[in-house]
Amino acid sequence: MKRLRKLLALCPAERRLAAAAWCELHRVRRAIARRPLPEVAEMCRVRGERRRREALPPERVVALIAAAAHAHRGRCHCLEQSLAGHVLLTSMGSEHELRIGVDRREGEFRAHAWIEAEGIAPDAASSSMTTIWSATPDCGAGRPMNRAAATP
């Protein structure tokens, strides 16, 4: 009941976006299991371009995706959430960049995916990552980063 009350408290545009975020998380999860990442990223970009949505601030979009991920069956990882954000932000015409990075410290290997856009505060996990792949709404399937040009 608490989740339903929170959903009903949202404005209609945010309610529609929360529902779309939940659906995108489901689609992305299925696509990741069946296709390579560049193909999934291109599919997300095309799907975002096909449908235009009412623009909301990028930080609000990310918050609604995180809430939808929390309500989703099973755990939604950062890659699924970032790809869903890529679809929704592309559909709003928002300038953003989907990034995937790695970090190797103390013999541990970690990977993380995140969205960079104006108004979205970088999360703690992305600050120590070296970007190895990125995609923007206008670059197609994304591009691997040159090791020399990779951002720490």
C-alpha positions as CSV (number, residue, x, y, z in Angstrom):
1,M,0.0,0.0,0.0
2,K,2.8,2.4,0.8
3,R,4.3,2.0,-2.8
4,L,0.9,2.6,-4.3
5,R,0.4,5.8,-2.3
6,K,3.8,7.0,-3.4
7,L,3.0,6.3,-7.0
8,L,-0.4,8.0,-6.8
9,A,1.3,11.1,-5.2
10,L,3.4,11.6,-8.3
11,C,2.2,14.0,-11.0
12,P,0.7,12.3,-14.2
13,A,3.9,12.8,-16.2
14,E,6.1,11.2,-13.4
15,R,3.6,8.3,-13.1
16,R,3.8,7.6,-16.8
17,L,7.6,7.8,-16.6
18,A,7.7,5.4,-13.6
19,A,5.6,2.9,-15.5
20,A,7.8,3.3,-18.6
21,A,11.0,2.9,-16.5
22,W,9.7,-0.4,-15.1
23,C,8.9,-1.6,-18.6
24,E,12.3,-0.5,-19.9
25,L,14.1,-2.3,-17.1
26,H,12.3,-5.5,-18.1
27,R,13.1,-5.1,-21.8
28,V,16.7,-4.3,-21.1
29,R,17.2,-7.2,-18.8
30,R,15.9,-9.6,-21.5
31,A,18.0,-8.0,-24.2
32,I,21.2,-8.1,-22.2
33,A,20.7,-11.9,-21.8
34,R,20.4,-12.4,-25.5
35,R,22.6,-9.8,-27.3
36,P,26.0,-8.1,-27.1
37,L,26.2,-4.7,-25.4
38,P,26.7,-2.5,-28.5
39,E,23.6,-4.1,-30.1
40,V,21.5,-3.5,-26.9
41,A,22.7,0.1,-26.7
42,E,21.8,0.8,-30.3
43,M,18.4,-0.9,-29.7
44,C,17.9,1.4,-26.7
45,R,18.9,4.5,-28.7
46,V,16.5,3.7,-31.5
47,R,13.6,2.9,-29.1
48,G,14.2,6.2,-27.4
49,E,14.2,8.1,-30.7
50,R,11.0,6.5,-31.8
51,R,8.9,7.8,-28.9
52,R,9.0,11.3,-27.6
53,R,8.2,11.9,-24.0
54,E,7.5,15.0,-21.9
55,A,10.8,16.3,-20.7
56,L,11.6,16.0,-17.0
57,P,14.9,17.0,-15.3
58,P,17.5,14.2,-15.7
59,E,18.0,13.9,-12.0
60,R,14.3,13.2,-11.6
61,V,14.4,10.6,-14.4
62,V,17.3,8.8,-12.7
63,A,15.4,8.8,-9.3
64,L,12.3,7.3,-10.9
65,I,14.4,4.6,-12.6
66,A,16.0,3.8,-9.2
67,A,12.5,3.5,-7.6
68,A,11.3,1.3,-10.5
69,A,14.4,-0.9,-10.1
70,H,13.6,-1.2,-6.4
71,A,10.0,-2.4,-7.2
72,H,11.2,-4.7,-10.0
73,R,11.3,-8.4,-9.5
74,G,14.9,-9.5,-8.9
75,R,17.8,-7.1,-8.5
76,C,18.4,-4.5,-11.3
77,H,22.1,-3.9,-11.8
78,C,23.7,-0.6,-12.7
79,L,23.9,-1.6,-16.4
80,E,20.2,-2.3,-16.7
81,Q,19.3,1.0,-14.9
82,S,21.7,3.0,-17.1
83,L,20.4,1.4,-20.3
84,A,16.8,2.2,-19.3
85,G,17.9,5.7,-18.5
86,H,19.5,6.0,-21.9
87,V,16.2,5.0,-23.5
88,L,14.1,7.5,-21.4
89,L,16.5,10.4,-21.6
90,T,16.9,9.9,-25.4
91,S,13.1,10.0,-25.7
92,M,13.1,13.3,-23.9
93,G,15.8,14.8,-26.2
94,S,18.1,15.2,-23.2
95,E,21.9,15.5,-23.7
96,H,23.5,12.7,-21.8
97,E,26.2,10.0,-22.0
98,L,26.0,6.4,-21.0
99,R,29.3,5.3,-19.6
100,I,30.8,2.0,-18.6
101,G,34.0,1.9,-16.5
102,V,36.3,-0.4,-14.7
103,D,38.5,-0.1,-11.6
104,R,41.2,-2.4,-10.5
105,R,42.4,-1.8,-7.0
106,E,44.0,-4.0,-4.4
107,G,43.7,-7.0,-6.7
108,E,39.9,-6.5,-7.1
109,F,38.2,-5.9,-10.4
110,R,35.0,-3.9,-10.5
111,A,32.8,-2.6,-13.3
112,H,30.1,0.0,-13.2
113,A,27.7,1.7,-15.6
114,W,26.2,5.2,-15.2
115,I,24.6,8.1,-16.9
116,E,26.3,11.5,-17.1
117,A,24.1,14.5,-17.8
118,E,23.8,18.1,-16.5
119,G,22.0,18.0,-13.2
120,I,22.9,14.4,-12.3
121,A,25.4,14.2,-9.5
122,P,28.0,11.5,-10.2
123,D,27.6,8.5,-7.8
124,A,30.5,7.5,-5.6
125,A,31.1,4.3,-7.6
126,S,31.7,6.2,-10.9
127,S,34.3,8.6,-9.4
128,S,37.1,6.0,-9.3
129,M,36.3,4.3,-12.6
130,T,38.2,4.5,-15.8
131,T,35.7,4.8,-18.7
132,I,36.2,2.0,-21.3
133,W,32.9,2.5,-23.3
134,S,30.4,5.3,-23.8
135,A,27.3,6.1,-25.9
136,T,25.4,9.2,-26.5
137,P,22.0,9.6,-28.2
138,D,23.6,10.6,-31.5
139,C,26.6,8.2,-31.7
140,G,24.8,5.0,-32.7
141,A,25.9,1.8,-31.0
142,G,28.5,3.5,-28.7
143,R,32.2,3.6,-28.9
144,P,35.0,1.9,-27.0
145,M,37.3,4.4,-25.4
146,N,41.0,4.6,-26.4
147,R,43.1,3.6,-23.3
148,A,45.1,6.8,-23.6
149,A,42.0,9.0,-23.8
150,A,40.1,7.1,-21.1
151,T,38.9,9.3,-18.3
152,P,39.9,8.3,-14.7
